[in-house]
Amino acid sequence: MKKLIILLCIVCTCATYAQNNAEADIKAINKVLKKQRIAWSNNDLEGFMKGYWKSDSLKFYGSNGVTYGWKATLKRYKKAYPTQDHTGKLSFKINDISPISEDAYYVLGEYHIKREVGNADGIFMIIFKKINGEWKIIADTSS
């Protein structure tokens, strides 16, 4: 009986730890998204890009196909959103954040941009990976 009680205590402890760890991960991912939203709304595309993995392996998939690499993705954003009138004010609706593995999550959501040149709305799926202790977007598909 004692062994069963000890085993149940260990299982409950592990489950609680995993749940708390997932909650901390989701909180950290939401913090990255908040920083991105604020940077975007301040027409700070470089600040917005701090949420992305600064690597040639970053992938962004949008209506014009796949863009490879951090620099190319920033260049794409600067071309598509050249002024504050184009970046406007960004908001997100996060519909789901789910683990893929211990150090990766996918995020499903909607973006809404209120702006002078006409509002923009769409959906996205982004993949976050914990790299060197920081959550970074390694892949993004938006439409």
N, CA, C and O atoms as CSV, one atom per row, in Angstrom:
chain,resi,resn,atom,element,x,y,z
A,1,MET,N,N,0.820,-1.193,0.000
A,1,MET,CA,C,0.000,0.000,0.000
A,1,MET,C,C,0.869,1.265,0.000
A,1,MET,O,O,0.595,2.234,-0.707
A,2,LYS,N,N,1.946,1.215,0.834
A,2,LYS,CA,C,2.830,2.379,0.889
A,2,LYS,C,C,3.448,2.662,-0.473
A,2,LYS,O,O,3.592,3.815,-0.881
A,3,LYS,N,N,3.809,1.588,-1.166
A,3,LYS,CA,C,4.428,1.757,-2.493
A,3,LYS,C,C,3.448,2.408,-3.470
A,3,LYS,O,O,3.839,3.252,-4.277
A,4,LEU,N,N,2.196,2.020,-3.397
A,4,LEU,CA,C,1.168,2.602,-4.261
A,4,LEU,C,C,0.982,4.086,-3.967
A,4,LEU,O,O,0.869,4.893,-4.889
A,5,ILE,N,N,0.949,4.444,-2.703
A,5,ILE,CA,C,0.792,5.853,-2.309
A,5,ILE,C,C,1.999,6.663,-2.779
A,5,ILE,O,O,1.836,7.771,-3.292
A,6,ILE,N,N,3.195,6.127,-2.612
A,6,ILE,CA,C,4.406,6.820,-3.065
A,6,ILE,C,C,4.388,6.994,-4.577
A,6,ILE,O,O,4.728,8.061,-5.088
A,7,LEU,N,N,3.990,5.946,-5.292
A,7,LEU,CA,C,3.907,6.018,-6.750
A,7,LEU,C,C,2.897,7.078,-7.186
A,7,LEU,O,O,3.169,7.853,-8.103
A,8,LEU,N,N,1.740,7.116,-6.539
A,8,LEU,CA,C,0.732,8.131,-6.870
A,8,LEU,C,C,1.246,9.540,-6.589
A,8,LEU,O,O,0.981,10.459,-7.365
A,9,CYS,N,N,1.967,9.718,-5.507
A,9,CYS,CA,C,2.547,11.030,-5.186
A,9,CYS,C,C,3.548,11.453,-6.252
A,9,CYS,O,O,3.566,12.616,-6.657
A,10,ILE,N,N,4.365,10.537,-6.705
A,10,ILE,CA,C,5.353,10.851,-7.748
A,10,ILE,C,C,4.658,11.219,-9.052
A,10,ILE,O,O,5.032,12.194,-9.704
A,11,VAL,N,N,3.649,10.442,-9.433
A,11,VAL,CA,C,2.912,10.718,-10.670
A,11,VAL,C,C,2.237,12.094,-10.589
A,11,VAL,O,O,2.304,12.876,-11.537
A,12,CYS,N,N,1.603,12.377,-9.482
A,12,CYS,CA,C,0.938,13.685,-9.322
A,12,CYS,C,C,1.941,14.831,-9.346
A,12,CYS,O,O,1.676,15.880,-9.935
A,13,THR,N,N,3.082,14.637,-8.713
A,13,THR,CA,C,4.118,15.670,-8.720
A,13,THR,C,C,4.620,15.928,-10.130
A,13,THR,O,O,4.772,17.078,-10.541
A,14,CYS,N,N,4.877,14.854,-10.870
A,14,CYS,CA,C,5.349,15.002,-12.256
A,14,CYS,C,C,4.300,15.690,-13.127
A,14,CYS,O,O,4.630,16.566,-13.927
A,15,ALA,N,N,3.053,15.298,-12.974
A,15,ALA,CA,C,1.983,15.912,-13.770
A,15,ALA,C,C,1.842,17.392,-13.446
A,15,ALA,O,O,1.658,18.212,-14.345
A,16,THR,N,N,1.928,17.736,-12.171
A,16,THR,CA,C,1.835,19.143,-11.767
A,16,THR,C,C,3.008,19.935,-12.321
A,16,THR,O,O,2.830,21.059,-12.792
A,17,TYR,N,N,4.209,19.361,-12.270
A,17,TYR,CA,C,5.396,20.040,-12.796
A,17,TYR,C,C,5.247,20.287,-14.297
A,17,TYR,O,O,5.536,21.383,-14.777
A,18,ALA,N,N,4.797,19.269,-15.040
A,18,ALA,CA,C,4.622,19.407,-16.491
A,18,ALA,C,C,3.584,20.471,-16.805
A,18,ALA,O,O,3.768,21.265,-17.728
A,19,GLN,N,N,2.487,20.494,-16.040
A,19,GLN,CA,C,1.443,21.496,-16.268
A,19,GLN,C,C,1.976,22.893,-15.970
A,19,GLN,O,O,1.739,23.820,-16.744
A,20,ASN,N,N,2.685,23.055,-14.868
A,20,ASN,CA,C,3.256,24.359,-14.533
A,20,ASN,C,C,4.277,24.797,-15.568
A,20,ASN,O,O,4.348,25.976,-15.913
A,21,ASN,N,N,5.063,23.860,-16.061
A,21,ASN,CA,C,6.051,24.162,-17.091
A,21,ASN,C,C,5.356,24.632,-18.370
A,21,ASN,O,O,5.793,25.604,-18.987
A,22,ALA,N,N,4.289,23.959,-18.770
A,22,ALA,CA,C,3.537,24.355,-19.967
A,22,ALA,C,C,2.913,25.734,-19.766
A,22,ALA,O,O,2.914,26.556,-20.682
A,23,GLU,N,N,2.387,25.987,-18.586
A,23,GLU,CA,C,1.803,27.301,-18.304
A,23,GLU,C,C,2.862,28.398,-18.403
A,23,GLU,O,O,2.591,29.477,-18.930
A,24,ALA,N,N,4.057,28.128,-17.901
A,24,ALA,CA,C,5.151,29.102,-17.983
A,24,ALA,C,C,5.575,29.326,-19.435
A,24,ALA,O,O,5.860,30.453,-19.837
A,25,ASP,N,N,5.614,28.248,-20.215
A,25,ASP,CA,C,5.968,28.374,-21.633
A,25,ASP,C,C,4.949,29.233,-22.369
A,25,ASP,O,O,5.319,30.129,-23.128
A,26,ILE,N,N,3.671,28.963,-22.147
A,26,ILE,CA,C,2.609,29.710,-22.823
A,26,ILE,C,C,2.646,31.178,-22.406
A,26,ILE,O,O,2.451,32.067,-23.234
A,27,LYS,N,N,2.893,31.424,-21.142
A,27,LYS,CA,C,3.011,32.809,-20.670
A,27,LYS,C,C,4.177,33.512,-21.366
A,27,LYS,O,O,4.042,34.661,-21.787
A,28,ALA,N,N,5.309,32.837,-21.491
A,28,ALA,CA,C,6.479,33.427,-22.155
A,28,ALA,C,C,6.208,33.676,-23.638
A,28,ALA,O,O,6.627,34.701,-24.177
A,29,ILE,N,N,5.520,32.759,-24.296
A,29,ILE,CA,C,5.174,32.930,-25.714
A,29,ILE,C,C,4.231,34.117,-25.880
A,29,ILE,O,O,4.401,34.924,-26.794
A,30,ASN,N,N,3.241,34.224,-25.003
A,30,ASN,CA,C,2.326,35.376,-25.060
A,30,ASN,C,C,3.068,36.691,-24.834
A,30,ASN,O,O,2.696,37.714,-25.408
A,31,LYS,N,N,4.097,36.676,-24.015
A,31,LYS,CA,C,4.903,37.876,-23.771
A,31,LYS,C,C,5.628,38.296,-25.049
A,31,LYS,O,O,5.708,39.486,-25.351
A,32,VAL,N,N,6.155,37.331,-25.800
A,32,VAL,CA,C,6.800,37.636,-27.085
A,32,VAL,C,C,5.783,38.257,-28.038
A,32,VAL,O,O,6.072,39.253,-28.701
A,33,LEU,N,N,4.594,37.668,-28.103
A,33,LEU,CA,C,3.552,38.190,-28.994
A,33,LEU,C,C,3.127,39.598,-28.598
A,33,LEU,O,O,2.859,40.432,-29.463
A,34,LYS,N,N,3.063,39.866,-27.299
A,34,LYS,CA,C,2.706,41.207,-26.838
A,34,LYS,C,C,3.765,42.216,-27.267
A,34,LYS,O,O,3.434,43.298,-27.750
A,35,LYS,N,N,5.030,41.866,-27.092
A,35,LYS,CA,C,6.119,42.764,-27.511
A,35,LYS,C,C,6.059,43.012,-29.013
A,35,LYS,O,O,6.299,44.130,-29.470
A,36,GLN,N,N,5.740,41.977,-29.779
A,36,GLN,CA,C,5.614,42.150,-31.224
A,36,GLN,C,C,4.469,43.097,-31.563
A,36,GLN,O,O,4.612,43.982,-32.407
A,37,ARG,N,N,3.338,42.904,-30.900
A,37,ARG,CA,C,2.170,43.754,-31.169
A,37,ARG,C,C,2.492,45.217,-30.892
A,37,ARG,O,O,2.133,46.096,-31.675
A,38,ILE,N,N,3.164,45.473,-29.786
A,38,ILE,CA,C,3.514,46.848,-29.427
A,38,ILE,C,C,4.504,47.427,-30.423
A,38,ILE,O,O,4.336,48.561,-30.872
A,39,ALA,N,N,5.533,46.665,-30.775
A,39,ALA,CA,C,6.535,47.149,-31.736
A,39,ALA,C,C,5.872,47.452,-33.079
A,39,ALA,O,O,6.114,48.507,-33.664
A,40,TRP,N,N,5.049,46.548,-33.563
A,40,TRP,CA,C,4.362,46.752,-34.846
A,40,TRP,C,C,3.534,48.031,-34.809
A,40,TRP,O,O,3.593,48.845,-35.730
A,41,SER,N,N,2.768,48.200,-33.744
A,41,SER,CA,C,1.887,49.356,-33.626
A,41,SER,C,C,2.659,50.665,-33.492
A,41,SER,O,O,2.096,51.741,-33.693
A,42,ASN,N,N,3.952,50.580,-33.151
A,42,ASN,CA,C,4.829,51.751,-33.107
A,42,ASN,C,C,5.663,51.885,-34.386
A,42,ASN,O,O,6.628,52.649,-34.430
A,43,ASN,N,N,5.282,51.140,-35.416
A,43,ASN,CA,C,5.982,51.145,-36.704
A,43,ASN,C,C,7.463,50.773,-36.533
A,43,ASN,O,O,8.330,51.284,-37.243
A,44,ASP,N,N,7.728,49.887,-35.591
A,44,ASP,CA,C,9.084,49.419,-35.300
A,44,ASP,C,C,9.221,47.982,-35.809
A,44,ASP,O,O,9.112,47.027,-35.041
A,45,LEU,N,N,9.461,47.848,-37.105
A,45,LEU,CA,C,9.523,46.514,-37.691
A,45,LEU,C,C,10.728,45.720,-37.193
A,45,LEU,O,O,10.651,44.499,-37.055
A,46,GLU,N,N,11.846,46.408,-36.920
A,46,GLU,CA,C,13.005,45.713,-36.362
A,46,GLU,C,C,12.668,45.157,-34.971
A,46,GLU,O,O,13.058,44.040,-34.633
A,47,GLY,N,N,11.944,45.942,-34.172
A,47,GLY,CA,C,11.493,45.473,-32.864
A,47,GLY,C,C,10.533,44.301,-32.994
A,47,GLY,O,O,10.606,43.343,-32.224
A,48,PHE,N,N,9.638,44.378,-33.964
A,48,PHE,CA,C,8.708,43.285,-34.239
A,48,PHE,C,C,9.469,42.012,-34.572
A,48,PHE,O,O,9.094,40.922,-34.141
A,49,MET,N,N,10.539,42.157,-35.342
A,49,MET,CA,C,11.320,41.001,-35.785
A,49,MET,C,C,12.139,40.367,-34.665
A,49,MET,O,O,12.678,39.275,-34.849
A,50,LYS,N,N,12.247,41.022,-33.513
A,50,LYS,CA,C,12.977,40.417,-32.381
A,50,LYS,C,C,12.307,39.132,-31.911
A,50,LYS,O,O,12.943,38.307,-31.254
A,51,GLY,N,N,11.044,38.955,-32.238
A,51,GLY,CA,C,10.343,37.721,-31.889
A,51,GLY,C,C,10.689,36.555,-32.793
A,51,GLY,O,O,10.359,35.408,-32.490
A,52,TYR,N,N,11.350,36.844,-33.895
A,52,TYR,CA,C,11.720,35.807,-34.860
A,52,TYR,C,C,13.154,35.323,-34.620
A,52,TYR,O,O,13.993,36.056,-34.096
A,53,TRP,N,N,13.408,34.103,-35.007
A,53,TRP,CA,C,14.733,33.497,-34.964
A,53,TRP,C,C,15.612,34.218,-35.969
A,53,TRP,O,O,15.298,34.237,-37.159
A,54,LYS,N,N,16.693,34.805,-35.518
A,54,LYS,CA,C,17.584,35.543,-36.409
A,54,LYS,C,C,18.521,34.545,-37.086
A,54,LYS,O,O,19.669,34.364,-36.681
A,55,SER,N,N,17.996,33.909,-38.124
A,55,SER,CA,C,18.690,32.819,-38.803
A,55,SER,C,C,18.276,32.769,-40.267
A,55,SER,O,O,17.175,33.180,-40.633
A,56,ASP,N,N,19.167,32.263,-41.084
A,56,ASP,CA,C,18.829,32.025,-42.487
A,56,ASP,C,C,17.826,30.876,-42.629
A,56,ASP,O,O,17.251,30.680,-43.700
A,57,SER,N,N,17.619,30.124,-41.554
A,57,SER,CA,C,16.688,28.992,-41.580
A,57,SER,C,C,15.254,29.380,-41.239
A,57,SER,O,O,14.353,28.548,-41.349
A,58,LEU,N,N,15.021,30.634,-40.823
A,58,LEU,CA,C,13.660,31.104,-40.584
A,58,LEU,C,C,12.860,30.981,-41.878
A,58,LEU,O,O,13.373,31.247,-42.966
A,59,LYS,N,N,11.596,30.573,-41.746
A,59,LYS,CA,C,10.720,30.453,-42.913
A,59,LYS,C,C,9.440,31.249,-42.669
A,59,LYS,O,O,8.794,31.107,-41.630
A,60,PHE,N,N,9.084,32.089,-43.645
A,60,PHE,CA,C,7.828,32.824,-43.620
A,60,PHE,C,C,7.064,32.441,-44.878
A,60,PHE,O,O,7.576,32.576,-45.989
A,61,TYR,N,N,5.832,31.962,-44.699
A,61,TYR,CA,C,5.016,31.547,-45.834
A,61,TYR,C,C,3.796,32.442,-45.911
A,61,TYR,O,O,2.921,32.394,-45.046
A,62,GLY,N,N,3.742,33.258,-46.951
A,62,GLY,CA,C,2.625,34.173,-47.151
A,62,GLY,C,C,2.071,34.045,-48.550
A,62,GLY,O,O,2.352,33.073,-49.251
A,63,SER,N,N,1.286,35.022,-48.956
A,63,SER,CA,C,0.606,34.967,-50.256
A,63,SER,C,C,1.578,34.987,-51.440
A,63,SER,O,O,1.219,34.566,-52.540
A,64,ASN,N,N,2.800,35.470,-51.222
A,64,ASN,CA,C,3.794,35.497,-52.309
A,64,ASN,C,C,4.752,34.313,-52.260
A,64,ASN,O,O,5.781,34.326,-52.935
A,65,GLY,N,N,4.431,33.295,-51.478
A,65,GLY,CA,C,5.276,32.114,-51.385
A,65,GLY,C,C,6.127,32.143,-50.128
A,65,GLY,O,O,5.830,32.861,-49.173
A,66,VAL,N,N,7.200,31.343,-50.146
A,66,VAL,CA,C,8.054,31.188,-48.975
A,66,VAL,C,C,9.204,32.188,-49.027
A,66,VAL,O,O,9.876,32.326,-50.049
A,67,THR,N,N,9.420,32.880,-47.919
A,67,THR,CA,C,10.576,33.745,-47.740
A,67,THR,C,C,11.490,33.042,-46.753
A,67,THR,O,O,11.053,32.625,-45.680
A,68,TYR,N,N,12.758,32.910,-47.116
A,68,TYR,CA,C,13.727,32.222,-46.271
A,68,TYR,C,C,14.661,33.226,-45.619
A,68,TYR,O,O,15.239,34.079,-46.292
A,69,GLY,N,N,14.806,33.120,-44.302
A,69,GLY,CA,C,15.783,33.904,-43.584
A,69,GLY,C,C,15.217,35.144,-42.918
A,69,GLY,O,O,14.239,35.734,-43.377
A,70,TRP,N,N,15.874,35.529,-41.800
A,70,TRP,CA,C,15.456,36.681,-41.007
A,70,TRP,C,C,15.568,37.977,-41.801
A,70,TRP,O,O,14.631,38.775,-41.812
A,71,LYS,N,N,16.701,38.196,-42.465
A,71,LYS,CA,C,16.906,39.445,-43.208
A,71,LYS,C,C,15.899,39.585,-44.343
A,71,LYS,O,O,15.353,40.666,-44.564
A,72,ALA,N,N,15.658,38.504,-45.053
A,72,ALA,CA,C,14.706,38.547,-46.169
A,72,ALA,C,C,13.283,38.791,-45.663
A,72,ALA,O,O,12.494,39.469,-46.322
A,73,THR,N,N,12.959,38.241,-44.498
A,73,THR,CA,C,11.631,38.454,-43.919
A,73,THR,C,C,11.456,39.908,-43.504
A,73,THR,O,O,10.408,40.502,-43.752
A,74,LEU,N,N,12.477,40.485,-42.872
A,74,LEU,CA,C,12.417,41.905,-42.512
A,74,LEU,C,C,12.269,42.762,-43.768
A,74,LEU,O,O,11.463,43.691,-43.791
A,75,LYS,N,N,13.028,42.461,-44.793
A,75,LYS,CA,C,12.952,43.208,-46.057
A,75,LYS,C,C,11.535,43.126,-46.640
A,75,LYS,O,O,11.005,44.122,-47.131
A,76,ARG,N,N,10.937,41.953,-46.583
A,76,ARG,CA,C,9.573,41.749,-47.074
A,76,ARG,C,C,8.592,42.628,-46.297
A,76,ARG,O,O,7.740,43.293,-46.886
A,77,TYR,N,N,8.724,42.624,-44.954
A,77,TYR,CA,C,7.842,43.457,-44.128
A,77,TYR,C,C,8.024,44.940,-44.461
A,77,TYR,O,O,7.041,45.670,-44.588
A,78,LYS,N,N,9.256,45.383,-44.599
A,78,LYS,CA,C,9.511,46.798,-44.887
A,78,LYS,C,C,8.923,47.210,-46.233
A,78,LYS,O,O,8.437,48.331,-46.383
A,79,LYS,N,N,8.964,46.323,-47.195
A,79,LYS,CA,C,8.406,46.628,-48.513
A,79,LYS,C,C,6.869,46.679,-48.457
A,79,LYS,O,O,6.251,47.559,-49.056
A,80,ALA,N,N,6.269,45.741,-47.743
A,80,ALA,CA,C,4.808,45.661,-47.684
A,80,ALA,C,C,4.190,46.699,-46.741
A,80,ALA,O,O,3.035,47.089,-46.908
A,81,TYR,N,N,4.976,47.143,-45.741
A,81,TYR,CA,C,4.475,48.069,-44.725
A,81,TYR,C,C,5.473,49.219,-44.557
A,81,TYR,O,O,6.152,49.303,-43.534
A,82,PRO,N,N,5.566,50.108,-45.560
A,82,PRO,CA,C,6.631,51.114,-45.573
A,82,PRO,C,C,6.464,52.279,-44.598
A,82,PRO,O,O,7.446,52.952,-44.283
A,83,THR,N,N,5.245,52.537,-44.112
A,83,THR,CA,C,5.023,53.700,-43.244
A,83,THR,C,C,4.075,53.338,-42.097
A,83,THR,O,O,3.472,52.265,-42.083
A,84,GLN,N,N,3.960,54.254,-41.146
A,84,GLN,CA,C,3.021,54.083,-40.024
A,84,GLN,C,C,1.589,53.914,-40.534
A,84,GLN,O,O,0.804,53.185,-39.928
A,85,ASP,N,N,1.243,54.573,-41.630
A,85,ASP,CA,C,-0.093,54.409,-42.197
A,85,ASP,C,C,-0.349,52.963,-42.623
A,85,ASP,O,O,-1.491,52.503,-42.626
A,86,HIS,N,N,0.714,52.257,-42.980
A,86,HIS,CA,C,0.593,50.864,-43.418
A,86,HIS,C,C,0.643,49.881,-42.255
A,86,HIS,O,O,-0.051,48.864,-42.273
A,87,THR,N,N,1.462,50.175,-41.239
A,87,THR,CA,C,1.535,49.251,-40.101
A,87,THR,C,C,0.326,49.409,-39.190
A,87,THR,O,O,-0.195,48.423,-38.669
A,88,GLY,N,N,-0.119,50.636,-38.997
A,88,GLY,CA,C,-1.316,50.864,-38.189
A,88,GLY,C,C,-1.192,50.313,-36.779
A,88,GLY,O,O,-0.102,50.270,-36.209
A,89,LYS,N,N,-2.319,49.892,-36.223
A,89,LYS,CA,C,-2.378,49.324,-34.869
A,89,LYS,C,C,-2.768,47.853,-34.973
A,89,LYS,O,O,-3.824,47.502,-35.498
A,90,LEU,N,N,-1.883,47.010,-34.456
A,90,LEU,CA,C,-2.059,45.558,-34.553
A,90,LEU,C,C,-2.712,44.999,-33.299
A,90,LEU,O,O,-2.403,45.414,-32.182
A,91,SER,N,N,-3.620,44.053,-33.501
A,91,SER,CA,C,-4.139,43.255,-32.387
A,91,SER,C,C,-4.190,41.801,-32.837
A,91,SER,O,O,-4.311,41.503,-34.025
A,92,PHE,N,N,-4.097,40.905,-31.860
A,92,PHE,CA,C,-4.160,39.470,-32.114
A,92,PHE,C,C,-5.350,38.878,-31.377
A,92,PHE,O,O,-5.766,39.376,-30.331
A,93,LYS,N,N,-5.881,37.822,-31.936
A,93,LYS,CA,C,-6.775,36.926,-31.212
A,93,LYS,C,C,-6.094,35.564,-31.270
A,93,LYS,O,O,-5.999,34.955,-32.335
A,94,ILE,N,N,-5.628,35.098,-30.135
A,94,ILE,CA,C,-4.954,33.804,-30.090
A,94,ILE,C,C,-6.015,32.732,-29.855
A,94,ILE,O,O,-6.732,32.758,-28.855
A,95,ASN,N,N,-6.102,31.791,-30.792
A,95,ASN,CA,C,-7.114,30.746,-30.710
A,95,ASN,C,C,-6.602,29.457,-30.079
A,95,ASN,O,O,-7.380,28.686,-29.515
A,96,ASP,N,N,-5.282,29.219,-30.174
A,96,ASP,CA,C,-4.741,27.987,-29.607
A,96,ASP,C,C,-3.228,28.095,-29.506
A,96,ASP,O,O,-2.570,28.605,-30.413
A,97,ILE,N,N,-2.688,27.616,-28.405
A,97,ILE,CA,C,-1.250,27.430,-28.248
A,97,ILE,C,C,-1.077,26.008,-27.740
A,97,ILE,O,O,-1.518,25.677,-26.640
A,98,SER,N,N,-0.433,25.169,-28.542
A,98,SER,CA,C,-0.297,23.757,-28.181
A,98,SER,C,C,1.145,23.299,-28.353
A,98,SER,O,O,1.852,23.749,-29.254
A,99,PRO,N,N,1.566,22.397,-27.473
A,99,PRO,CA,C,2.936,21.895,-27.576
A,99,PRO,C,C,3.103,20.939,-28.754
A,99,PRO,O,O,2.209,20.163,-29.090
A,100,ILE,N,N,4.282,21.027,-29.364
A,100,ILE,CA,C,4.687,20.071,-30.402
A,100,ILE,C,C,5.678,19.093,-29.771
A,100,ILE,O,O,5.632,17.886,-30.007
A,101,SER,N,N,6.567,19.654,-28.967
A,101,SER,CA,C,7.560,18.885,-28.234
A,101,SER,C,C,7.890,19.674,-26.973
A,101,SER,O,O,7.248,20.684,-26.684
A,102,GLU,N,N,8.874,19.222,-26.233
A,102,GLU,CA,C,9.233,19.885,-24.983
A,102,GLU,C,C,9.675,21.329,-25.204
A,102,GLU,O,O,9.476,22.177,-24.334
A,103,ASP,N,N,10.271,21.614,-26.360
A,103,ASP,CA,C,10.815,22.959,-26.617
A,103,ASP,C,C,10.207,23.628,-27.839
A,103,ASP,O,O,10.831,24.501,-28.442
A,104,ALA,N,N,8.982,23.222,-28.215
A,104,ALA,CA,C,8.334,23.829,-29.389
A,104,ALA,C,C,6.817,23.826,-29.215
A,104,ALA,O,O,6.234,22.889,-28.670
A,105,TYR,N,N,6.195,24.913,-29.700
A,105,TYR,CA,C,4.744,25.076,-29.659
A,105,TYR,C,C,4.271,25.646,-30.987
A,105,TYR,O,O,5.018,26.344,-31.673
A,106,TYR,N,N,3.025,25.346,-31.347
A,106,TYR,CA,C,2.415,26.071,-32.455
A,106,TYR,C,C,1.344,26.994,-31.887
A,106,TYR,O,O,0.717,26.705,-30.868
A,107,VAL,N,N,1.157,28.111,-32.580
A,107,VAL,CA,C,0.169,29.112,-32.178
A,107,VAL,C,C,-0.743,29.358,-33.370
A,107,VAL,O,O,-0.273,29.655,-34.469
A,108,LEU,N,N,-2.042,29.236,-33.153
A,108,LEU,CA,C,-3.044,29.551,-34.169
A,108,LEU,C,C,-3.748,30.827,-33.740
A,108,LEU,O,O,-4.165,30.964,-32.589
A,109,GLY,N,N,-3.876,31.754,-34.672
A,109,GLY,CA,C,-4.522,32.995,-34.296
A,109,GLY,C,C,-4.998,33.811,-35.474
A,109,GLY,O,O,-4.902,33.411,-36.634
A,110,GLU,N,N,-5.513,34.971,-35.125
A,110,GLU,CA,C,-5.992,35.947,-36.094
A,110,GLU,C,C,-5.286,37.263,-35.816
A,110,GLU,O,O,-4.999,37.595,-34.666
A,111,TYR,N,N,-5.009,38.005,-36.875
A,111,TYR,CA,C,-4.464,39.353,-36.684
A,111,TYR,C,C,-5.440,40.362,-37.266
A,111,TYR,O,O,-6.151,40.089,-38.233
A,112,HIS,N,N,-5.450,41.521,-36.654
A,112,HIS,CA,C,-6.309,42.619,-37.110
A,112,HIS,C,C,-5.454,43.885,-37.074
A,112,HIS,O,O,-4.849,44.207,-36.051
A,113,ILE,N,N,-5.411,44.592,-38.192
A,113,ILE,CA,C,-4.640,45.831,-38.266
A,113,ILE,C,C,-5.597,46.957,-38.641
A,113,ILE,O,O,-6.196,46.945,-39.716
A,114,LYS,N,N,-5.733,47.933,-37.739
A,114,LYS,CA,C,-6.502,49.148,-38.035
A,114,LYS,C,C,-5.510,50.157,-38.580
A,114,LYS,O,O,-4.504,50.458,-37.939
A,115,ARG,N,N,-5.801,50.690,-39.791
A,115,ARG,CA,C,-4.841,51.605,-40.405
A,115,ARG,C,C,-5.504,52.566,-41.377
A,115,ARG,O,O,-6.623,52.357,-41.846
A,116,GLU,N,N,-4.760,53.629,-41.657
A,116,GLU,CA,C,-5.234,54.697,-42.540
A,116,GLU,C,C,-5.480,54.216,-43.971
A,116,GLU,O,O,-6.405,54.687,-44.632
A,117,VAL,N,N,-4.661,53.282,-44.450
A,117,VAL,CA,C,-4.760,52.845,-45.848
A,117,VAL,C,C,-5.746,51.691,-46.025
A,117,VAL,O,O,-5.782,51.055,-47.079
A,118,GLY,N,N,-6.534,51.428,-45.004
A,118,GLY,CA,C,-7.495,50.330,-45.057
A,118,GLY,C,C,-7.095,49.228,-44.087
A,118,GLY,O,O,-5.929,48.839,-44.020
A,119,ASN,N,N,-8.052,48.740,-43.354
A,119,ASN,CA,C,-7.774,47.706,-42.364
A,119,ASN,C,C,-7.373,46.403,-43.027
A,119,ASN,O,O,-7.722,46.142,-44.178
A,120,ALA,N,N,-6.639,45.592,-42.289
A,120,ALA,CA,C,-6.211,44.283,-42.778
A,120,ALA,C,C,-6.477,43.247,-41.697
A,120,ALA,O,O,-6.206,43.472,-40.517
A,121,ASP,N,N,-7.003,42.126,-42.114
A,121,ASP,CA,C,-7.305,41.026,-41.201
A,121,ASP,C,C,-6.846,39.728,-41.833
A,121,ASP,O,O,-6.836,39.596,-43.057
A,122,GLY,N,N,-6.471,38.777,-41.009
A,122,GLY,CA,C,-6.074,37.484,-41.531
A,122,GLY,C,C,-5.841,36.483,-40.415
A,122,GLY,O,O,-6.095,36.752,-39.241
A,123,ILE,N,N,-5.355,35.334,-40.816
A,123,ILE,CA,C,-5.070,34.261,-39.869
A,123,ILE,C,C,-3.599,33.896,-39.961
A,123,ILE,O,O,-2.925,34.209,-40.943
A,124,PHE,N,N,-3.111,33.225,-38.916
A,124,PHE,CA,C,-1.719,32.791,-38.933
A,124,PHE,C,C,-1.544,31.518,-38.128
A,124,PHE,O,O,-2.340,31.193,-37.247
A,125,MET,N,N,-0.487,30.817,-38.457
A,125,MET,CA,C,0.025,29.726,-37.638
A,125,MET,C,C,1.516,29.945,-37.541
A,125,MET,O,O,2.207,30.026,-38.557
A,126,ILE,N,N,2.014,30.041,-36.326
A,126,ILE,CA,C,3.446,30.235,-36.125
A,126,ILE,C,C,3.981,29.119,-35.241
A,126,ILE,O,O,3.279,28.578,-34.387
A,127,ILE,N,N,5.239,28.796,-35.471
A,127,ILE,CA,C,5.921,27.778,-34.684
A,127,ILE,C,C,6.969,28.473,-33.828
A,127,ILE,O,O,7.859,29.150,-34.344
A,128,PHE,N,N,6.857,28.299,-32.524
A,128,PHE,CA,C,7.847,28.806,-31.576
A,128,PHE,C,C,8.752,27.668,-31.146
A,128,PHE,O,O,8.305,26.540,-30.942
A,129,LYS,N,N,10.029,27.983,-31.014
A,129,LYS,CA,C,11.006,27.030,-30.492
A,129,LYS,C,C,11.856,27.760,-29.467
A,129,LYS,O,O,12.212,28.924,-29.650
A,130,LYS,N,N,12.174,27.063,-28.390
A,130,LYS,CA,C,13.035,27.651,-27.365
A,130,LYS,C,C,14.484,27.471,-27.811
A,130,LYS,O,O,14.989,26.353,-27.910
A,131,ILE,N,N,15.139,28.606,-28.077
A,131,ILE,CA,C,16.508,28.613,-28.575
A,131,ILE,C,C,17.345,29.450,-27.622
A,131,ILE,O,O,17.053,30.624,-27.394
A,132,ASN,N,N,18.377,28.848,-27.070
A,132,ASN,CA,C,19.240,29.534,-26.099
A,132,ASN,C,C,18.443,30.201,-24.985
A,132,ASN,O,O,18.748,31.317,-24.564
A,133,GLY,N,N,17.412,29.494,-24.512
A,133,GLY,CA,C,16.611,29.980,-23.399
A,133,GLY,C,C,15.544,31.001,-23.755
A,133,GLY,O,O,14.848,31.494,-22.867
A,134,GLU,N,N,15.398,31.335,-25.048
A,134,GLU,CA,C,14.397,32.314,-25.477
A,134,GLU,C,C,13.436,31.686,-26.483
A,134,GLU,O,O,13.831,30.881,-27.326
A,135,TRP,N,N,12.165,32.073,-26.373
A,135,TRP,CA,C,11.170,31.613,-27.334
A,135,TRP,C,C,11.247,32.474,-28.589
A,135,TRP,O,O,11.122,33.697,-28.527
A,136,LYS,N,N,11.458,31.811,-29.740
A,136,LYS,CA,C,11.575,32.495,-31.018
A,136,LYS,C,C,10.679,31.819,-32.046
A,136,LYS,O,O,10.479,30.605,-32.018
A,137,ILE,N,N,10.147,32.629,-32.951
A,137,ILE,CA,C,9.365,32.096,-34.074
A,137,ILE,C,C,10.349,31.558,-35.104
A,137,ILE,O,O,11.236,32.274,-35.569
A,138,ILE,N,N,10.179,30.284,-35.454
A,138,ILE,CA,C,11.067,29.682,-36.458
A,138,ILE,C,C,10.350,29.486,-37.793
A,138,ILE,O,O,10.991,29.297,-38.827
A,139,ALA,N,N,9.011,29.532,-37.762
A,139,ALA,CA,C,8.230,29.411,-38.988
A,139,ALA,C,C,6.916,30.166,-38.793
A,139,ALA,O,O,6.326,30.151,-37.713
A,140,ASP,N,N,6.474,30.825,-39.864
A,140,ASP,CA,C,5.275,31.664,-39.811
A,140,ASP,C,C,4.539,31.496,-41.122
A,140,ASP,O,O,5.129,31.628,-42.194
A,141,THR,N,N,3.263,31.207,-41.041
A,141,THR,CA,C,2.429,31.247,-42.231
A,141,THR,C,C,1.257,32.159,-41.926
A,141,THR,O,O,0.535,31.962,-40.949
A,142,SER,N,N,1.082,33.143,-42.762
A,142,SER,CA,C,0.038,34.153,-42.555
A,142,SER,C,C,-0.698,34.405,-43.858
A,142,SER,O,O,-0.110,34.386,-44.939
A,143,SER,N,N,-1.990,34.640,-43.734
A,143,SER,CA,C,-2.770,34.996,-44.924
A,143,SER,C,C,-3.870,35.971,-44.555
A,143,SER,O,O,-4.637,36.392,-45.420
